Amino acid sequence: MAQVIGVMGSAFIWVELYLYTGKLWLPMIYHFLMDYISDLQSGWNSAGWSWNGEITDYIYTVLIVGVPLLFSIWMLFGKRRQVMEDNADLILDLNGRQSMI
């Protein structure tokens, strides 16, 4: 369960990077760096975090899910949102499909 929570927090950042830049290589590099740093800290045990119900577990959960979620919400406003919508249209090629209809 702890690993699912961690991946969910990371996914917020990866999606924002992909939609904002329109490039897949940036989230891939970010994913690699996160795994590499995590493995360095845990002694190459990627599933090294376990939930013990301690206060540090709650703090860690808020940090790995809450902070990326707040960043994602912030990205949904202003010019950032328009850039992401334009990139999503390009990625999905919606303009090309509409012209065929």
Residue pairs with C-beta under 8 A, 6 or more apart in sequence:
1 51
2 49
2 50
2 51
2 57
3 47
3 49
5 61
5 64
5 65
6 49
6 64
8 65
9 64
9 65
9 66
9 67
9 68
9 69
10 31
10 34
10 64
10 68
12 65
12 68
12 69
12 71
12 72
13 27
13 30
13 68
13 71
13 72
14 27
14 30
14 31
15 27
15 72
16 71
16 72
16 75
16 84
17 26
17 27
17 30
18 24
18 26
18 27
19 84
19 87
19 88
19 91
20 75
20 80
20 83
20 84
20 87
21 87
22 87
22 90
22 91
35 46
38 46
38 48
39 45
39 46
41 48
42 48
42 49
49 60
51 57
74 80
75 81
75 84
76 84
89 95
